[in-house]
Amino acid sequence: MPATEPLVGKKTISIIPADEINLSDLLFNVSKSWKQNPQITIPWITQVQFEEQATQFRSQITQRKQTGDTRSPATKEFASLDAIINRSIKYVKGYIKDAYDEENASAYYPQFGLVKTGNVYKMPYDRNNRSEALHTMLTGLAAHHFDQMKYGTAFWTPIKERYNVLLSQVVDTDSSVSGIVKDKKQMHKQVKKVLNALINIIKAYNPDDYKSVLRTWGFQKEKY
């Protein structure tokens, strides 16, 4: 299985840390040089197997980017929903003040999912807590007979439903990214073990000019 081309200069993965891109390109170059020097062998891995590791490492980087990219639209939609929620709370507060007088209104706010932040009652910032607060909002609207108002049940229900969908999507995405990162860390250990073994072998084969040979292979340092 041929290793893919180096990633340097490709904008499609520019959000990936530079050290990961550099390592991936190093694996590609080293694999290519090893193929041109079949006299170099490692007892526990072949050049072909290392090439497969290089390709797998590249694939993990690409997969992580693609998985992480799916979070961006959800993040933007969250921001849009949060803006709607934040500017609409004042209308519900207005219903409460009209029904129970302004001096008593704050005693009822928690029944609508509002919590005191500083001197102001708002919905929680944490998304899981905000999701719960939206549920409490709907319960409060019905319990206090505000459900038929303009900013009643018909207004808040689709917001709550969409918020929960986005929350589920983000949790799934974060879980996927976490799994990819875990796999990649294990791959880091494997490929660096091979790189260090190859460096030692190259030094043994070329005791006088091993530094220039290492650079030819693509190595920028003598230990990984």
C-alpha positions as a Markdown table, in Angstrom:
| # | Residue | x | y | z |
|---|---|---|---|---|
| 1 | Met | 0.0 | 0.0 | 0.0 |
| 2 | Pro | 1.7 | 3.3 | -1.1 |
| 3 | Ala | 2.0 | 6.1 | 1.4 |
| 4 | Thr | 0.2 | 9.2 | 0.5 |
| 5 | Glu | 1.9 | 12.5 | -0.5 |
| 6 | Pro | 3.2 | 14.9 | 2.1 |
| 7 | Leu | 0.7 | 17.2 | 3.6 |
| 8 | Val | 2.9 | 20.3 | 3.7 |
| 9 | Gly | 1.2 | 23.3 | 2.1 |
| 10 | Lys | -2.3 | 21.7 | 1.9 |
| 11 | Lys | -4.9 | 24.1 | 3.3 |
| 12 | Thr | -7.4 | 21.3 | 3.8 |
| 13 | Ile | -5.8 | 20.2 | 7.0 |
| 14 | Ser | -4.3 | 23.5 | 8.2 |
| 15 | Ile | -6.2 | 23.2 | 11.5 |
| 16 | Ile | -4.2 | 20.0 | 12.4 |
| 17 | Pro | -1.2 | 20.8 | 14.7 |
| 18 | Ala | 2.0 | 21.4 | 12.8 |
| 19 | Asp | 3.9 | 18.7 | 14.7 |
| 20 | Glu | 1.4 | 16.1 | 13.5 |
| 21 | Ile | 1.7 | 17.2 | 9.9 |
| 22 | Asn | 5.5 | 17.2 | 10.2 |
| 23 | Leu | 5.5 | 13.7 | 11.7 |
| 24 | Ser | 3.1 | 12.4 | 9.0 |
| 25 | Asp | 5.4 | 13.9 | 6.2 |
| 26 | Leu | 8.4 | 12.4 | 7.9 |
| 27 | Leu | 6.8 | 8.9 | 7.9 |
| 28 | Phe | 6.1 | 9.3 | 4.2 |
| 29 | Asn | 9.7 | 10.3 | 3.5 |
| 30 | Val | 11.3 | 7.7 | 5.7 |
| 31 | Ser | 9.1 | 4.9 | 4.2 |
| 32 | Lys | 10.1 | 6.0 | 0.7 |
| 33 | Ser | 13.9 | 6.0 | 1.6 |
| 34 | Trp | 13.6 | 2.7 | 3.4 |
| 35 | Lys | 12.1 | 1.1 | 0.2 |
| 36 | Gln | 15.2 | 2.4 | -1.7 |
| 37 | Asn | 17.5 | 0.7 | 0.9 |
| 38 | Pro | 16.3 | -2.9 | 1.3 |
| 39 | Gln | 19.5 | -3.9 | 3.0 |
| 40 | Ile | 18.2 | -2.2 | 6.2 |
| 41 | Thr | 15.9 | -4.5 | 8.1 |
| 42 | Ile | 14.2 | -4.5 | 11.5 |
| 43 | Pro | 13.3 | -7.9 | 13.0 |
| 44 | Trp | 9.9 | -6.9 | 14.2 |
| 45 | Ile | 8.6 | -4.8 | 11.3 |
| 46 | Thr | 9.0 | -4.7 | 7.5 |
| 47 | Gln | 9.2 | -1.7 | 5.3 |
| 48 | Val | 5.8 | -2.6 | 3.8 |
| 49 | Gln | 4.2 | -2.7 | 7.3 |
| 50 | Phe | 5.8 | 0.6 | 8.2 |
| 51 | Glu | 4.4 | 2.1 | 5.0 |
| 52 | Glu | 1.0 | 0.9 | 6.0 |
| 53 | Gln | 1.5 | 2.6 | 9.4 |
| 54 | Ala | 2.4 | 5.8 | 7.7 |
| 55 | Thr | -0.8 | 5.6 | 5.6 |
| 56 | Gln | -2.9 | 4.8 | 8.6 |
| 57 | Phe | -1.4 | 7.7 | 10.6 |
| 58 | Arg | -2.2 | 10.1 | 7.6 |
| 59 | Ser | -5.8 | 8.6 | 7.6 |
| 60 | Gln | -6.2 | 9.3 | 11.3 |
| 61 | Ile | -5.2 | 12.9 | 10.9 |
| 62 | Thr | -7.7 | 13.4 | 8.0 |
| 63 | Gln | -10.5 | 11.6 | 9.9 |
| 64 | Arg | -10.0 | 13.7 | 12.9 |
| 65 | Lys | -10.3 | 16.9 | 10.8 |
| 66 | Gln | -13.4 | 15.7 | 9.0 |
| 67 | Thr | -15.0 | 14.6 | 12.3 |
| 68 | Gly | -14.1 | 17.9 | 14.0 |
| 69 | Asp | -15.4 | 19.9 | 11.0 |
| 70 | Thr | -18.9 | 18.6 | 11.6 |
| 71 | Arg | -18.9 | 20.4 | 15.0 |
| 72 | Ser | -18.6 | 23.9 | 13.3 |
| 73 | Pro | -22.1 | 24.1 | 11.9 |
| 74 | Ala | -23.6 | 22.9 | 15.2 |
| 75 | Thr | -21.5 | 25.5 | 17.1 |
| 76 | Lys | -22.8 | 28.3 | 14.8 |
| 77 | Glu | -26.4 | 27.1 | 15.2 |
| 78 | Phe | -26.0 | 26.9 | 19.0 |
| 79 | Ala | -24.9 | 30.5 | 18.9 |
| 80 | Ser | -27.9 | 31.5 | 16.9 |
| 81 | Leu | -30.3 | 29.7 | 19.3 |
| 82 | Asp | -28.6 | 31.1 | 22.3 |
| 83 | Ala | -29.1 | 34.6 | 20.9 |
| 84 | Ile | -32.8 | 34.0 | 20.4 |
| 85 | Ile | -33.1 | 32.5 | 23.9 |
| 86 | Asn | -31.3 | 35.4 | 25.5 |
| 87 | Arg | -33.3 | 38.1 | 23.9 |
| 88 | Ser | -36.7 | 36.4 | 24.4 |
| 89 | Ile | -36.4 | 35.8 | 28.1 |
| 90 | Lys | -37.4 | 39.4 | 28.8 |
| 91 | Tyr | -40.9 | 38.7 | 27.4 |
| 92 | Val | -41.5 | 35.8 | 29.7 |
| 93 | Lys | -40.3 | 37.9 | 32.6 |
| 94 | Gly | -42.8 | 40.5 | 31.5 |
| 95 | Tyr | -45.6 | 37.9 | 31.7 |
| 96 | Ile | -44.4 | 37.0 | 35.2 |
| 97 | Lys | -44.3 | 40.7 | 36.3 |
| 98 | Asp | -47.7 | 41.4 | 35.0 |
| 99 | Ala | -49.2 | 38.4 | 36.7 |
| 100 | Tyr | -47.4 | 38.6 | 40.1 |
| 101 | Asp | -46.1 | 42.2 | 40.3 |
| 102 | Glu | -42.6 | 43.2 | 39.8 |
| 103 | Glu | -41.5 | 43.0 | 43.4 |
| 104 | Asn | -42.5 | 39.3 | 43.5 |
| 105 | Ala | -41.4 | 38.3 | 40.1 |
| 106 | Ser | -37.9 | 37.0 | 41.0 |
| 107 | Ala | -39.4 | 34.4 | 43.3 |
| 108 | Tyr | -41.0 | 32.8 | 40.2 |
| 109 | Tyr | -38.1 | 33.0 | 37.8 |
| 110 | Pro | -36.6 | 29.6 | 38.8 |
| 111 | Gln | -39.8 | 27.9 | 37.8 |
| 112 | Phe | -39.1 | 29.0 | 34.3 |
| 113 | Gly | -35.5 | 27.7 | 34.2 |
| 114 | Leu | -33.9 | 31.1 | 35.1 |
| 115 | Val | -31.0 | 31.2 | 37.5 |
| 116 | Lys | -29.5 | 34.3 | 39.2 |
| 117 | Thr | -26.2 | 35.3 | 37.6 |
| 118 | Gly | -24.8 | 38.3 | 39.4 |
| 119 | Asn | -27.9 | 40.6 | 39.8 |
| 120 | Val | -29.7 | 39.2 | 36.8 |
| 121 | Tyr | -31.8 | 36.1 | 36.2 |
| 122 | Lys | -30.8 | 34.2 | 33.1 |
| 123 | Met | -30.7 | 30.8 | 31.6 |
| 124 | Pro | -27.6 | 28.8 | 32.5 |
| 125 | Tyr | -24.6 | 29.1 | 30.1 |
| 126 | Asp | -23.7 | 25.5 | 30.3 |
| 127 | Arg | -25.4 | 23.7 | 27.4 |
| 128 | Asn | -26.6 | 20.7 | 29.4 |
| 129 | Asn | -28.0 | 22.9 | 32.1 |
| 130 | Arg | -29.5 | 25.2 | 29.5 |
| 131 | Ser | -31.2 | 22.2 | 27.9 |
| 132 | Glu | -32.7 | 21.3 | 31.3 |
| 133 | Ala | -33.7 | 25.0 | 31.8 |
| 134 | Leu | -35.6 | 24.9 | 28.5 |
| 135 | His | -37.6 | 22.0 | 29.7 |
| 136 | Thr | -38.3 | 23.8 | 32.9 |
| 137 | Met | -39.4 | 26.9 | 30.9 |
| 138 | Leu | -42.0 | 24.8 | 29.1 |
| 139 | Thr | -43.3 | 23.4 | 32.3 |
| 140 | Gly | -43.4 | 26.8 | 33.9 |
| 141 | Leu | -45.3 | 28.3 | 31.0 |
| 142 | Ala | -48.0 | 25.6 | 31.2 |
| 143 | Ala | -48.2 | 25.7 | 35.0 |
| 144 | His | -48.7 | 29.5 | 35.1 |
| 145 | His | -51.0 | 29.6 | 32.1 |
| 146 | Phe | -48.6 | 31.5 | 29.8 |
| 147 | Asp | -48.5 | 28.7 | 27.3 |
| 148 | Gln | -50.8 | 30.4 | 24.8 |
| 149 | Met | -48.9 | 33.7 | 24.8 |
| 150 | Lys | -46.8 | 34.8 | 21.9 |
| 151 | Tyr | -43.6 | 33.6 | 23.7 |
| 152 | Gly | -45.4 | 30.6 | 25.1 |
| 153 | Thr | -45.3 | 26.9 | 24.3 |
| 154 | Ala | -45.4 | 27.3 | 20.6 |
| 155 | Phe | -42.4 | 29.6 | 20.7 |
| 156 | Trp | -40.1 | 27.6 | 23.1 |
| 157 | Thr | -40.9 | 24.0 | 22.1 |
| 158 | Pro | -39.1 | 24.0 | 18.7 |
| 159 | Ile | -36.1 | 25.8 | 20.3 |
| 160 | Lys | -35.9 | 23.2 | 23.0 |
| 161 | Glu | -36.2 | 20.3 | 20.5 |
| 162 | Arg | -33.5 | 21.7 | 18.2 |
| 163 | Tyr | -31.3 | 22.5 | 21.1 |
| 164 | Asn | -31.4 | 18.9 | 22.2 |
| 165 | Val | -30.7 | 17.6 | 18.7 |
| 166 | Leu | -27.6 | 19.8 | 18.5 |
| 167 | Leu | -26.5 | 18.8 | 21.9 |
| 168 | Ser | -26.7 | 15.1 | 21.0 |
| 169 | Gln | -24.7 | 15.8 | 17.8 |
| 170 | Val | -21.9 | 17.6 | 19.6 |
| 171 | Val | -21.7 | 14.8 | 22.2 |
| 172 | Asp | -21.4 | 12.2 | 19.5 |
| 173 | Thr | -18.8 | 14.3 | 17.6 |
| 174 | Asp | -16.7 | 14.9 | 20.8 |
| 175 | Ser | -16.8 | 11.1 | 21.5 |
| 176 | Ser | -15.6 | 10.3 | 18.0 |
| 177 | Val | -12.8 | 12.8 | 18.2 |
| 178 | Ser | -11.8 | 11.4 | 21.6 |
| 179 | Gly | -11.5 | 7.9 | 20.1 |
| 180 | Ile | -9.5 | 9.1 | 17.2 |
| 181 | Val | -7.1 | 11.0 | 19.4 |
| 182 | Lys | -6.6 | 7.9 | 21.6 |
| 183 | Asp | -5.9 | 5.7 | 18.6 |
| 184 | Lys | -3.5 | 8.3 | 17.2 |
| 185 | Lys | -1.5 | 8.5 | 20.5 |
| 186 | Gln | -1.0 | 4.7 | 20.3 |
| 187 | Met | 0.1 | 5.1 | 16.7 |
| 188 | His | 2.6 | 7.8 | 17.8 |
| 189 | Lys | 4.3 | 5.4 | 20.1 |
| 190 | Gln | 4.5 | 2.7 | 17.4 |
| 191 | Val | 5.9 | 4.8 | 14.6 |
| 192 | Lys | 8.4 | 6.6 | 16.8 |
| 193 | Lys | 9.7 | 3.3 | 18.0 |
| 194 | Val | 10.4 | 2.4 | 14.3 |
| 195 | Leu | 11.9 | 5.8 | 13.6 |
| 196 | Asn | 14.4 | 5.5 | 16.5 |
| 197 | Ala | 15.3 | 2.0 | 15.4 |
| 198 | Leu | 16.0 | 3.2 | 11.9 |
| 199 | Ile | 18.2 | 6.1 | 13.2 |
| 200 | Asn | 20.3 | 3.7 | 15.1 |
| 201 | Ile | 20.7 | 1.3 | 12.2 |
| 202 | Ile | 21.6 | 4.2 | 9.9 |
| 203 | Lys | 24.2 | 5.3 | 12.4 |
| 204 | Ala | 25.6 | 1.8 | 12.5 |
| 205 | Tyr | 25.8 | 1.6 | 8.7 |
| 206 | Asn | 27.3 | 5.1 | 8.3 |
| 207 | Pro | 29.4 | 5.8 | 11.3 |
| 208 | Asp | 31.3 | 8.7 | 9.6 |
| 209 | Asp | 28.6 | 10.5 | 7.7 |
| 210 | Tyr | 25.4 | 9.3 | 9.4 |
| 211 | Lys | 24.2 | 12.9 | 9.9 |
| 212 | Ser | 24.0 | 13.7 | 6.2 |
| 213 | Val | 22.4 | 10.3 | 5.5 |
| 214 | Leu | 19.8 | 11.0 | 8.2 |
| 215 | Arg | 19.0 | 14.3 | 6.5 |
| 216 | Thr | 18.7 | 12.5 | 3.1 |
| 217 | Trp | 16.1 | 10.2 | 4.7 |
| 218 | Gly | 14.2 | 13.2 | 6.0 |
| 219 | Phe | 15.2 | 13.1 | 9.7 |
| 220 | Gln | 15.7 | 16.4 | 11.3 |
| 221 | Lys | 16.9 | 15.1 | 14.7 |
| 222 | Glu | 18.5 | 11.9 | 16.1 |
| 223 | Lys | 15.8 | 10.8 | 18.5 |
| 224 | Tyr | 11.9 | 10.9 | 18.5 |
